[in-house]
Amino acid sequence: MKTLLLSKTDVQNAVTMDDVIAAVENAYKAFQTGKVDQPPIQTMGMPEFNAESDVKSCYNRDNAMFSIKTVGLFQDNIKGVTAYAAADGGKLPNMMGNVILGDGKTGATLAIMDASLITGIRTGAAGAISSKYMARKDAHVAAVFGMGAQARMQVTALARVRDLTEVRAFDKFLPTELQQAYKNDMEQVTGAKVVLCGSVEEAAQGADILICPTPSREPYLKPEYVKKGSHIVEVGVDIETKAEVCPEVFAMADKVVCDSTAQCITRGETRNAIASGLFRQEDIYGEIGEIVLGLKPGRESDDEITIFDTTGMGIQDNTTAEAVFKAAQDKGLGAWFEFI
């Protein structure tokens, strides 16, 4: 049995954002209909290297494939201070990992592929799917807090489901020249005007969709920044020590939707809101798969404030890796090798 090895470039050339949005919608449907066995996420901390890594895995009965992803943030890589980076003569990306895609019938390893792009693009797709079903139909202005890789993915994906006219962006850490690069790149990708803002409050002004994709440890999205009819995409919080959205925002929301309730109440921003005492688990409206399947309505009025909390699931990696694997074969990408 041969295994297909796919680099980050191979993954990038295999699928489009539209392909991944479709794959992630399928993931939510499979999860919601009980076709997925998905163990809890395992997190490993490596504090001496300013790093942490997660293991996300699942078996999907829809495609009879299992997947195991290890991916982590190794913050010192981008500074070029690790031994490997020094030996390599340059800087490594700060997100590192891989996905193993296996045949559920035989256990054979079908593919091994870079996980950094898969994680980024499927997370961007998840945010866009929530906006497709939960944002107002006339939502044309987005605010994004942060201008890193995930901020790029979120805006790129959002432009596939909403006709964006303006993106208001704020990042308190990124140097001016890199902010300008973000503006130039995103204007080319989306066709929207990108406005570089000086604060969270300024970025939020007039925004219909507010995207929170940062590793912040302190909440920054306050109730006074959120207007009626807003949709909030909470992406950055995937572990107990992170926070982006003030609990008061959850308390004022009309609908809070999770990708996986079980994960969001233990690892997500929903957990923080519950811990504050201002929001209860019973106040969660449902899971995104219920809305995608039509089991529950998404947005029901233009005045509703809605929140989508995503901590990312193994099933998203599974269906995205499947799409990459099939497309790569069709396009002749990657290299084949044999374990046995």
C-alpha positions, 0 to 999 in steps of 0.5 A: 500500500502506497502513501502519498506525501504532501507538502504545504505547497502541494496542499495549497495547489490541491484545493480552493477555499470554496472546496474547503468550505464545502468540506467543512460543511460536510464535516458539520453534517457528519458530526451532527448526525452521529457519524463521527467518533471524535476523542477529546483534544489532547494538548501538550505544553512545552513552556521552555520553548514557548510552545504548545501542540494539540492532537485532534483525531476522529473517525468519519463513517461518511468516508470510512477514513480516520485522521490524526493531526498534530499541530502546534504554535512554536512562538520562538520559531518566527524569531529565528531563535530555535536550534532548528531554525538556526541550523536551517539558516532561517526562520521556521513558521510558528505553526508546525504539524502534520495530518495522517489520513488513514483507511478505516477499513484496513488501517493503511496510511493513505496520506501524510500532509502538512497541517499548518495550511489545512488548519488555517484554511479549514478554520477560515472556512468555519468562520465563513460558514457561520456568517453564511447562515448567521450574519445578515444577508446585507452584511457588507462590512467586516472588522477583524482584530489581528492581521496574522495568518488566521486573520487573512484566512478568515477574511479570504473565506468570508469574501466567498460567502458575503459581498464585502465592501469594507474590511476594518482591521486592527493589530496592536503588535504588527509593524506598520509595513506589515499592516500595509502588506495585509491591506494590499493583499486583502484588497486584492483577494477580496475586492473590498476596501481595507481600512487600517484602524488604530484601536479595537473600537475604531475597527468595530465601528459600523461593522456587521461581522466582527472576527476575533482570531487572536491568541489574546489572553485578555478580552478586548471586544466590549459590549459597547463595540457591538451593534444590533444585528452583528455577527461575531466569529470567535476563533482565537480561544481554544484553550482555557488561558485565552480570552477575546470577547467580554462575557457581557457580550455573550450575555447580550447575545440573542444566539450563541452557537458552537461548533462542538458544545462539549469542546466550547464549554471546556476550551472555548470563549463560551467556557469563559462566559459561563465561568463569569456567571453572566451566561449559562450553558443552557443559554447556548442556542445550538451547534452549527451543524444543526443550522447547516442541516436546517434543524434549527433556524440561523438568523431570524431577524436583522436585529439579532446579535449572534455569536459563533464559537469555534475551537476546531474539530478533528472532523474538519481536518478529516474532511479537508484532508480527504478533499486534499488527498483526492484532488492531489491524486487528480492533479498528480501532486506529492510523492508516493512512498511505501512504509512496508 
